[in-house]
Amino acid sequence: MKSKLTFLTLLLAVLFSCKKTTNVDLELSTSGKLAYKLTDDAGKAIPNVKVSLLVNNDHYSNYVLLDSRVTDGNGQADFGDLNAGNYQVVSDSARVNNIPYLVKELVQVTAGAAKTKETKVTDFSGTYVMSVKSSNNSQPLKNVGVLLIPSARYSYNSTTANQLKVAHFSGLTNDAGVVSFKVPSDMGYYVYVYNTVTNASYSGYGGYYSNFTVQRGATVNNTYTIY
């Protein structure tokens, strides 16, 4: 009888323990972490570059500045905790081979996740192609000098020697009268065409002295006809 009573007591204890519930407080994260890293063509970090973080404050893609950081020795700007969502990252002072690039892209922050976005600066480039021909017979002209000069540094009255000093890109037309450049996207440039023997600038029409920009991944084609 005593053994039955002991068994019944143990059974009741087990039943009561099964009915107990455990309250677990779940706290859902609404924020994530973001770090943004800039590198050159070789994957080398680019330090001491200002990186701005912007957030959309309405439904019309108007972005306002939220924070700015400077990349460290590892080329990384750490923005820490951010609300989940899309942010625009902008940097206009990153340089590769002393050429400035404009970095601008959307980055998504996911709740509960830490993200490091690595960006190769020169990916923000486009292609500028120029064809040079003669006005006499429309034949292509080779070995013509072509300079691409940043808009802010261009001077209409400057000599070829001075234009060469401030140009970011220089090249010669090939046998087909064509020269091509990979240039930073969304950056303004002027075109300067000159005789590589006399250093005299050429007169002509079609794109000369014009300010142009190239969108990322796009190609701009231009033809210049020399008198």
Secondary structure in CASP SS format (residue, H / E / C, confidence):
PFRMAT SS
TARGET T0000
AUTHOR 0000-0000-0000
METHOD secondary structure of the structure
MODEL  1
M C 1.00
K H 1.00
S H 1.00
K H 1.00
L H 1.00
T H 1.00
F H 1.00
L H 1.00
T H 1.00
L H 1.00
L H 1.00
L H 1.00
A H 1.00
V H 1.00
L H 1.00
F H 1.00
S H 1.00
C H 1.00
K H 1.00
K C 1.00
T C 1.00
T C 1.00
N C 1.00
V C 1.00
D C 1.00
L C 1.00
E C 1.00
L C 1.00
S C 1.00
T C 1.00
S E 1.00
G E 1.00
K E 1.00
L E 1.00
A E 1.00
Y E 1.00
K E 1.00
L E 1.00
T E 1.00
D C 1.00
D C 1.00
A C 1.00
G C 1.00
K C 1.00
A E 1.00
I C 1.00
P C 1.00
N C 1.00
V C 1.00
K E 1.00
V E 1.00
S E 1.00
L E 1.00
L E 1.00
V E 1.00
N E 1.00
N C 1.00
D C 1.00
H C 1.00
Y C 1.00
S C 1.00
N C 1.00
Y E 1.00
V E 1.00
L E 1.00
L E 1.00
D E 1.00
S E 1.00
R E 1.00
V E 1.00
T C 1.00
D C 1.00
G C 1.00
N C 1.00
G C 1.00
Q E 1.00
A E 1.00
D E 1.00
F E 1.00
G E 1.00
D E 1.00
L E 1.00
N E 1.00
A C 1.00
G E 1.00
N E 1.00
Y E 1.00
Q E 1.00
V E 1.00
V E 1.00
S E 1.00
D E 1.00
S E 1.00
A E 1.00
R E 1.00
V E 1.00
N C 1.00
N C 1.00
I E 1.00
P E 1.00
Y E 1.00
L E 1.00
V E 1.00
K E 1.00
E E 1.00
L E 1.00
V E 1.00
Q E 1.00
V E 1.00
T C 1.00
A C 1.00
G C 1.00
A C 1.00
A E 1.00
K E 1.00
T E 1.00
K E 1.00
E E 1.00
T E 1.00
K E 1.00
V H 1.00
T H 1.00
D H 1.00
F C 1.00
S E 1.00
G E 1.00
T E 1.00
Y E 1.00
V E 1.00
M E 1.00
S E 1.00
V E 1.00
K E 1.00
S E 1.00
S C 1.00
N C 1.00
N C 1.00
S C 1.00
Q C 1.00
P E 1.00
L C 1.00
K C 1.00
N C 1.00
V E 1.00
G E 1.00
V E 1.00
L E 1.00
L E 1.00
I E 1.00
P E 1.00
S H 1.00
A H 1.00
R H 1.00
Y C 1.00
S C 1.00
Y C 1.00
N C 1.00
S C 1.00
T C 1.00
T H 1.00
A H 1.00
N H 1.00
Q H 1.00
L H 1.00
K H 1.00
V H 1.00
A C 1.00
H C 1.00
F E 1.00
S E 1.00
G E 1.00
L E 1.00
T C 1.00
N C 1.00
D C 1.00
A C 1.00
G C 1.00
V E 1.00
V E 1.00
S E 1.00
F E 1.00
K E 1.00
V E 1.00
P E 1.00
S C 1.00
D C 1.00
M C 1.00
G C 1.00
Y E 1.00
Y E 1.00
V E 1.00
Y E 1.00
V E 1.00
Y E 1.00
N E 1.00
T C 1.00
V C 1.00
T C 1.00
N C 1.00
A C 1.00
S E 1.00
Y C 1.00
S C 1.00
G E 1.00
Y E 1.00
G C 1.00
G C 1.00
Y C 1.00
Y C 1.00
S C 1.00
N E 1.00
F E 1.00
T C 1.00
V C 1.00
Q C 1.00
R C 1.00
G C 1.00
A C 1.00
T E 1.00
V E 1.00
N E 1.00
N E 1.00
T E 1.00
Y E 1.00
T E 1.00
I E 1.00
Y C 1.00
END
